[in-house]
Amino acid sequence: MHTGKKILVTGAFGLVGSELIPVLMERFGKENIISIARKTIDPTFTGIVEHGDVTDSAFLRSLIEKHQITEIYHLAGLLSAGGEKDPATAWDVNVNGLRHVLELAREFNLRVFWPSSIAAFGPSTPKQDVPQHTSLEPTSMYGVTKVSGELLCQYYNHRYGVDVRSLRFPGLNGWKAAPGDGTTEYAIHIFYGAIRNNAYTCFLKPDATLPMMYLDDAVRGTIDLMEAPAESITVRTSYNFSAISFSPAELVAQVERLSPGFKITYEPDFRQKIAESWPQTIDDSVARRDWGWKPTFGIAEMANELYAHITEKLANE
Ligand code: AKB
């Protein structure tokens, strides 16, 4: 397929990458998508894979030259819980890694996608309907890296014209890859618990409402943002990006519907504090206006999909 695009994806086998790559391959041709892997990967994966460390700028440069890359989806990074366990590595991977990518984008004139997160918000942000432009004073290291990254993106756009685009991802829920070390990830773990043991111990309190999204919506929104005409992009930090909000108790009601007799217990840990520092609902009207964002999955549809896909996946293991 000739699309004029050659796309490099870091973090290709993580939660987002695993669901984004098949859609990119379908849309732009398998031969135009280059995935970077750090570890051994599923032998059934049939796309182009390069092995190496995404924080190694010389390695990234060699791939950009070798494959004549035109776009990078830079997904590699630590999440909120992982970032609290190792703040130095979180800074290094999330901020220094991004800066290397932006430098290469400047040199090779690449379009870049980079995910920010609701973790960019903090206790001084309104809890409901967070506007696009608001207080960004996160208390987690992950959040600090996201605010820093947003400002770096805006800087490289304003100073050097780099066409970098970003979304503040809410809790993303998908099934292809194992969930990462985050806070909203309880909403994926709960399905593994339900299917394996009909039980789950949740590390958040029952009323910890957070912004969430099914990954199919997130993948569509990400590609729509990257395909939008540059003139329509008015936000070069990161767009508010929203679909649904729910608490653990509300998700448990969905799981009980799918798995009768399901037993939930709550043992909140340090991740509860992180959740409390984040807002509950997000106003994404700027994304809707600029490039037509609109989510499609509600909580019930998302729960049905996750339950069915994870059941099938575990049956085949
Ligand atoms: C996390 O909980 O760390 C992530 C996020 C909201 O960015 N899922």
Boltz pocket constraint, residues with backbone or C-beta under 6 A from the ligand:
constraints:
  - pocket:
      binder: B
      contacts: [[A, 79], [A, 80], [A, 81], [A, 116], [A, 117], [A, 118], [A, 119], [A, 142], [A, 169], [A, 170], [A, 171], [A, 172], [A, 181], [A, 182], [A, 183], [A, 184], [A, 185]]
      max_distance: 6.0
